[in-house]
Amino acid sequence: MHPATLLSMTLLLLTVHLTLATPTPAPGDAPGKRQCDQDCRCAKGIKPGMYCWGCGAVTYPGDLSGVEGDYRNRVFECGTEEQDCCMYGEIKECSGGGAGLCSW
């Protein structure tokens, strides 16, 4: 096989692999803008990660003035300390205060 053909095939296969290996989230699945100034609180001793309200990891949603929609449909990020808490947008896994995503 000619070296140029081999190189072309290798680049094509690499491109296909990378495209399939890093899918982008579907519209409506992305957590949205991060808000870390509303003073939400996470439970003591939980593992840092992303949590729906229904997981029980977030103990206080914080100041919700200016927040549209129901905070129970949003995803929260907890850090290593109680006050290390950020709120993101609504996602379907957290609908109705569900526990669809607990530390992902």
TORPATOR-878801 format. One record per atom (N, C-alpha, C): residue number from 1; x negated, y negated, z negated. Coordinates in steps of 0.001 Angstrom, whole numbers, always signed. Layout:
BEGIN
[r NUM; [X; Y; Z]]
...
***
This chain:
BEGIN
[r 1; [-851; +1176; +0]]
[r 1; [+0; +0; +0]]
[r 1; [-897; -1239; +0]]
[r 2; [-486; -2217; +726]]
[r 2; [-1244; -3464; +853]]
[r 2; [-1219; -4213; -484]]
[r 3; [-2353; -4785; -932]]
[r 3; [-2424; -5486; -2221]]
[r 3; [-1404; -6625; -2353]]
[r 4; [-1129; -7343; -1279]]
[r 4; [-162; -8443; -1338]]
[r 4; [+1245; -7908; -1600]]
[r 5; [+1571; -6770; -996]]
[r 5; [+2882; -6155; -1201]]
[r 5; [+3009; -5664; -2642]]
[r 6; [+1953; -5057; -3144]]
[r 6; [+1943; -4570; -4517]]
[r 6; [+2115; -5726; -5504]]
[r 7; [+1421; -6821; -5265]]
[r 7; [+1541; -7997; -6121]]
[r 7; [+2957; -8562; -6078]]
[r 8; [+3539; -8652; -4899]]
[r 8; [+4909; -9163; -4750]]
[r 8; [+5907; -8290; -5507]]
[r 9; [+5756; -6988; -5380]]
[r 9; [+6661; -6069; -6071]]
[r 9; [+6497; -6171; -7586]]
[r 10; [+5264; -6312; -8039]]
[r 10; [+4999; -6437; -9470]]
[r 10; [+5645; -7704; -10027]]
[r 11; [+5491; -8813; -9324]]
[r 11; [+6102; -10074; -9772]]
[r 11; [+7622; -9985; -9773]]
[r 12; [+8190; -9345; -8777]]
[r 12; [+9641; -9184; -8708]]
[r 12; [+10140; -8355; -9885]]
[r 13; [+9487; -7237; -10168]]
[r 13; [+9896; -6384; -11283]]
[r 13; [+9722; -7091; -12624]]
[r 14; [+8671; -7855; -12785]]
[r 14; [+8449; -8604; -14010]]
[r 14; [+9545; -9654; -14211]]
[r 15; [+9908; -10342; -13149]]
[r 15; [+10968; -11345; -13215]]
[r 15; [+12293; -10707; -13601]]
[r 16; [+12623; -9584; -12998]]
[r 16; [+13868; -8880; -13326]]
[r 16; [+13845; -8436; -14781]]
[r 17; [+12740; -7893; -15245]]
[r 17; [+12625; -7440; -16637]]
[r 17; [+12827; -8600; -17615]]
[r 18; [+12176; -9714; -17374]]
[r 18; [+12304; -10863; -18275]]
[r 18; [+13711; -11426; -18270]]
[r 19; [+14362; -11416; -17138]]
[r 19; [+15727; -11909; -17048]]
[r 19; [+16661; -11035; -17870]]
[r 20; [+16492; -9743; -17792]]
[r 20; [+17350; -8826; -18538]]
[r 20; [+16984; -8759; -20016]]
[r 21; [+15745; -9005; -20355]]
[r 21; [+15285; -8872; -21737]]
[r 21; [+15644; -10070; -22603]]
[r 22; [+15941; -11211; -22023]]
[r 22; [+16254; -12404; -22806]]
[r 22; [+17591; -12989; -22354]]
[r 23; [+18692; -12335; -22694]]
[r 23; [+19986; -12854; -22278]]
[r 23; [+20310; -14160; -22996]]
[r 24; [+21047; -15018; -22340]]
[r 24; [+21483; -16262; -22961]]
[r 24; [+22857; -16044; -23567]]
[r 25; [+23187; -16713; -24673]]
[r 25; [+24495; -16533; -25281]]
[r 25; [+25596; -17032; -24357]]
[r 26; [+26736; -16370; -24409]]
[r 26; [+27883; -16788; -23616]]
[r 26; [+28431; -18087; -24191]]
[r 27; [+29062; -18929; -23360]]
[r 27; [+29645; -20165; -23880]]
[r 27; [+30610; -19855; -25020]]
[r 28; [+30541; -20620; -26081]]
[r 28; [+31398; -20397; -27236]]
[r 28; [+30764; -19486; -28279]]
[r 29; [+29684; -18794; -27930]]
[r 29; [+29010; -17907; -28870]]
[r 29; [+27842; -18588; -29565]]
[r 30; [+27354; -19671; -29002]]
[r 30; [+26220; -20379; -29596]]
[r 30; [+26693; -21099; -30856]]
[r 31; [+25872; -21124; -31908]]
[r 31; [+26303; -21739; -33151]]
[r 31; [+26501; -23249; -33107]]
[r 32; [+26002; -23934; -32119]]
[r 32; [+26224; -25371; -32023]]
[r 32; [+25197; -26189; -32777]]
[r 33; [+25527; -27460; -32970]]
[r 33; [+24608; -28402; -33604]]
[r 33; [+24406; -28071; -35080]]
[r 34; [+23171; -28159; -35513]]
[r 34; [+22803; -27877; -36908]]
[r 34; [+23017; -29110; -37762]]
[r 35; [+23726; -28958; -38898]]
[r 35; [+23950; -30046; -39839]]
[r 35; [+23409; -29617; -41200]]
[r 36; [+22422; -30332; -41680]]
[r 36; [+21805; -29976; -42959]]
[r 36; [+21971; -31071; -43998]]
[r 37; [+22831; -32027; -43758]]
[r 37; [+22971; -33159; -44670]]
[r 37; [+24307; -33179; -45406]]
[r 38; [+25079; -32105; -45330]]
[r 38; [+26385; -32101; -45996]]
[r 38; [+26331; -31483; -47397]]
[r 39; [+25151; -31039; -47822]]
[r 39; [+24923; -30548; -49186]]
[r 39; [+25652; -29242; -49496]]
[r 40; [+25692; -28328; -48521]]
[r 40; [+26274; -27010; -48803]]
[r 40; [+25319; -26230; -49698]]
[r 41; [+25804; -25163; -50301]]
[r 41; [+25000; -24359; -51230]]
[r 41; [+25133; -22878; -50899]]
[r 42; [+24035; -22168; -51070]]
[r 42; [+24004; -20720; -50859]]
[r 42; [+23860; -20014; -52198]]
[r 43; [+24283; -18763; -52253]]
[r 43; [+24184; -17970; -53480]]
[r 43; [+22720; -17709; -53812]]
[r 44; [+22432; -17617; -55089]]
[r 44; [+21071; -17321; -55545]]
[r 44; [+20693; -15896; -55154]]
[r 45; [+19447; -15729; -54746]]
[r 45; [+18916; -14400; -54496]]
[r 45; [+19262; -13755; -53163]]
[r 46; [+19948; -14477; -52292]]
[r 46; [+20272; -13856; -50996]]
[r 46; [+19099; -13982; -50043]]
[r 47; [+19057; -13114; -49080]]
[r 47; [+18010; -13137; -48066]]
[r 47; [+18254; -14309; -47115]]
[r 48; [+17228; -15086; -46772]]
[r 48; [+17412; -16166; -45799]]
[r 48; [+17963; -15613; -44482]]
[r 49; [+18895; -16332; -43907]]
[r 49; [+19489; -15898; -42639]]
[r 49; [+20752; -16664; -42302]]
[r 50; [+21480; -16146; -41339]]
[r 50; [+22707; -16767; -40848]]
[r 50; [+23894; -15992; -41410]]
[r 51; [+24892; -16733; -41912]]
[r 51; [+26036; -16111; -42564]]
[r 51; [+27348; -16787; -42179]]
[r 52; [+28392; -15983; -41997]]
[r 52; [+29750; -16507; -41903]]
[r 52; [+30218; -16828; -43322]]
[r 53; [+31204; -17690; -43448]]
[r 53; [+31752; -18035; -44754]]
[r 53; [+32228; -16778; -45488]]
[r 54; [+32854; -15856; -44788]]
[r 54; [+33411; -14652; -45392]]
[r 54; [+32378; -13680; -45950]]
[r 55; [+31114; -13900; -45703]]
[r 55; [+30065; -13009; -46220]]
[r 55; [+29825; -13221; -47715]]
[r 56; [+30241; -14360; -48240]]
[r 56; [+30029; -14660; -49650]]
[r 56; [+28661; -15237; -49961]]
[r 57; [+27851; -15476; -48940]]
[r 57; [+26514; -16022; -49159]]
[r 57; [+26553; -17522; -49431]]
[r 58; [+27518; -18211; -48869]]
[r 58; [+27658; -19659; -49058]]
[r 58; [+28684; -19880; -50163]]
[r 59; [+28276; -20577; -51214]]
[r 59; [+29154; -20774; -52366]]
[r 59; [+29889; -22111; -52330]]
[r 60; [+29386; -23060; -51557]]
[r 60; [+30009; -24387; -51461]]
[r 60; [+29736; -24935; -50065]]
[r 61; [+30785; -25312; -49328]]
[r 61; [+30577; -25782; -47957]]
[r 61; [+29992; -27183; -47849]]
[r 62; [+29997; -27930; -48933]]
[r 62; [+29447; -29282; -48915]]
[r 62; [+30451; -30327; -48512]]
[r 63; [+29958; -31511; -48214]]
[r 63; [+30788; -32649; -47810]]
[r 63; [+31283; -32408; -46393]]
[r 64; [+32580; -32256; -46258]]
[r 64; [+33160; -31923; -44954]]
[r 64; [+33771; -33129; -44253]]
[r 65; [+33533; -34335; -44787]]
[r 65; [+34065; -35517; -44121]]
[r 65; [+33403; -35648; -42754]]
[r 66; [+34197; -35814; -41747]]
[r 66; [+33681; -35917; -40389]]
[r 66; [+33491; -34578; -39700]]
[r 67; [+33761; -33482; -40395]]
[r 67; [+33633; -32155; -39789]]
[r 67; [+34987; -31761; -39212]]
[r 68; [+35012; -31486; -37933]]
[r 68; [+36257; -31087; -37276]]
[r 68; [+36480; -29596; -37438]]
[r 69; [+37741; -29210; -37530]]
[r 69; [+38071; -27792; -37610]]
[r 69; [+37908; -27241; -39014]]
[r 70; [+38038; -25940; -39116]]
[r 70; [+37979; -25231; -40391]]
[r 70; [+36556; -24755; -40660]]
[r 71; [+35986; -25153; -41783]]
[r 71; [+34608; -24758; -42108]]
[r 71; [+34476; -23238; -42232]]
[r 72; [+35562; -22544; -42533]]
[r 72; [+35503; -21089; -42690]]
[r 72; [+35246; -20372; -41366]]
[r 73; [+35373; -21090; -40248]]
[r 73; [+35094; -20513; -38928]]
[r 73; [+33655; -20778; -38483]]
[r 74; [+32899; -21461; -39305]]
[r 74; [+31540; -21870; -38938]]
[r 74; [+30499; -20888; -39467]]
[r 75; [+29320; -20995; -38912]]
[r 75; [+28199; -20179; -39371]]
[r 75; [+27256; -21085; -40154]]
[r 76; [+26713; -20539; -41241]]
[r 76; [+25809; -21269; -42125]]
[r 76; [+24446; -20599; -42112]]
[r 77; [+23416; -21394; -42336]]
[r 77; [+22059; -20869; -42454]]
[r 77; [+21587; -21095; -43879]]
[r 78; [+21152; -20033; -44523]]
[r 78; [+20637; -20128; -45893]]
[r 78; [+19139; -19901; -45881]]
[r 79; [+18446; -20675; -46708]]
[r 79; [+16998; -20540; -46840]]
[r 79; [+16645; -19816; -48126]]
[r 80; [+15470; -20106; -48650]]
[r 80; [+14995; -19416; -49850]]
[r 80; [+15529; -20019; -51144]]
[r 81; [+16005; -21235; -51112]]
[r 81; [+16546; -21902; -52301]]
[r 81; [+18041; -22157; -52108]]
[r 82; [+18765; -22308; -53216]]
[r 82; [+20208; -22561; -53180]]
[r 82; [+20577; -23735; -52273]]
[r 83; [+19788; -24802; -52371]]
[r 83; [+20100; -26013; -51619]]
[r 83; [+19616; -25959; -50173]]
[r 84; [+18905; -24910; -49797]]
[r 84; [+18456; -24753; -48402]]
[r 84; [+19613; -24201; -47587]]
[r 85; [+20489; -25097; -47175]]
[r 85; [+21709; -24688; -46480]]
[r 85; [+22000; -25633; -45332]]
[r 86; [+22314; -25073; -44183]]
[r 86; [+22711; -25857; -43023]]
[r 86; [+23976; -25242; -42435]]
[r 87; [+24796; -26068; -41832]]
[r 87; [+26029; -25607; -41219]]
[r 87; [+25944; -25819; -39715]]
[r 88; [+26411; -24830; -38972]]
[r 88; [+26466; -24914; -37512]]
[r 88; [+27923; -24966; -37075]]
[r 89; [+28154; -24817; -35803]]
[r 89; [+29505; -24859; -35257]]
[r 89; [+30291; -23581; -35483]]
[r 90; [+31504; -23596; -34970]]
[r 90; [+32388; -22440; -35082]]
[r 90; [+31970; -21364; -34085]]
[r 91; [+32039; -20107; -34518]]
[r 91; [+31793; -18981; -33624]]
[r 91; [+32885; -17939; -33849]]
[r 92; [+33146; -17137; -32830]]
[r 92; [+34267; -16188; -32906]]
[r 92; [+34084; -15150; -34011]]
[r 93; [+32848; -14762; -34313]]
[r 93; [+32605; -13759; -35349]]
[r 93; [+33011; -14241; -36742]]
[r 94; [+33097; -15551; -36924]]
[r 94; [+33450; -16106; -38235]]
[r 94; [+34910; -16561; -38298]]
[r 95; [+35678; -16331; -37260]]
[r 95; [+37074; -16794; -37199]]
[r 95; [+37886; -16356; -38405]]
[r 96; [+38669; -17288; -38923]]
[r 96; [+39551; -16985; -40040]]
[r 96; [+38822; -16661; -41329]]
[r 97; [+37592; -17132; -41456]]
[r 97; [+36817; -16858; -42662]]
[r 97; [+36261; -15447; -42684]]
[r 98; [+36129; -14855; -41512]]
[r 98; [+35652; -13475; -41405]]
[r 98; [+34189; -13312; -41779]]
[r 99; [+33779; -12072; -41863]]
[r 99; [+32402; -11734; -42226]]
[r 99; [+31722; -11006; -41073]]
[r 100; [+31999; -11460; -39862]]
[r 100; [+31450; -10782; -38679]]
[r 100; [+29950; -10825; -38575]]
[r 101; [+29320; -11840; -39118]]
[r 101; [+27855; -11950; -39065]]
[r 101; [+27329; -12279; -40445]]
[r 102; [+26664; -11341; -41028]]
[r 102; [+26055; -11549; -42344]]
[r 102; [+24565; -11306; -42222]]
[r 103; [+23788; -12381; -42222]]
[r 103; [+22340; -12385; -42088]]
[r 103; [+21869; -11756; -40788]]
[r 104; [+21930; -12538; -39737]]
[r 104; [+21467; -12081; -38419]]
[r 104; [+20376; -12964; -37928]]
***
